[in-house]
Amino acid sequence: MASFQRNFNAPLDQTSEAMRQAAGGHGWSLAEGESQAPNFLTFKKGISVFSWGSKLTVTLRDEGDEGTHALAFTSETLGLTDWGRGRRAADRFFDEAEALLP
């Protein structure tokens, strides 16, 4: 399991919504039963020819005028290590979410 952080210059609700939108474009689906929107979101990617199956858990914290702080944890379903895939996936996911913010 790896962890990653990023600050977003947007309110918590907007950041949460942007992450939900960004997830679909990267093959992630929101695990409704494991999520407590808007502060705690869990996204999953199933096992396929191109994926070992992944889980991305994001905790959002409202920082007031500073925006929103995001802390993400990644894990692989079938792999013992992710060989850096988690960091790349989290970075792409955060970049896409940030691009969707006003």
N, C-alpha and C positions, 0 to 999 in steps of 0.2 A: 504494500500500500504506500502510495506517495501522496504528499500534500503540496498544494500550491495556493498562493495568495495573489489577490489583485484588488486595487481600489477603483471604484467607478464613480465618476462625477455626476451621479444621478440619484434621485430618491430610491428608497428600497423597493417600492411597488413597481416603478419603471424598470429597475434593474432585474427584478424577478420576472417580469413579463418578457423582457428582452431575452433572458436566458431560456425561457420556455420556447420562444420563437426560434432561437438559434439552434436549439437541440434537434428539431426536426430536420434541419438542413444537413446535419452531420450524422443522421441515422440513429440518434438517441431517442428513446421514448420515455416520457415521464412516468415514473412508478408511483401512481396516485396513492396507493396504500402505504408507501414508505415516505411520502412527502407531507410536509406541513407548511403549505404556502402561506405567506410569501417568504418566510425566513429559512426554510429547510426544504431543499429540492433534491430528489434522487432520480437520476436518469440511468437507463440501462440500454445496452446494445446486445442483441442476441448473438448466439454462436452461428457462424457461417463460414464459407470458404475463405473470406477475407478478414474474419474477426474471431478472436478467441472468446468473445463474450466479455463485456466490460461493464463496470459500474462507476458512475461519477456522482458523488454526493457533494452538494454545495450548501454551505451555511452562509447566510447573508446577515450582516449586522448594520443597522442604521447608524451612521456616523454624524447625523445632523447636517450642518452646513458643509461638511467634508464629503458628503455623498454616502456611498455604501461600500463596506468592506466585504469581500468574498473570500471564503476559504474552501477549497475543493480537495477532495480525497478521491483517488482513482484506485481501482483494483481490477484484476483480470479474473474471469471465471475459471478458465482452464490452465492458465500459466502460473508458474511459480514466481516468475519475474516478468515485468512488462517490457524490458529492454528499451526503456525510454519512451515507449508508446504513450504512457499515461501523461507525461509532461507535454508531449506534442499535441495530444488530444485536448488536454485542458487549455493549452495556449490557444489553439485554433478556436475552441469553444468560447473562451473569454474574448478573443479578438472579434468574433462574429457578434457576440452579445453587445460588445462595446460599439460596434458599427451600427447597431440597430437603435441605439439610444439617441434621443434628440440633442 
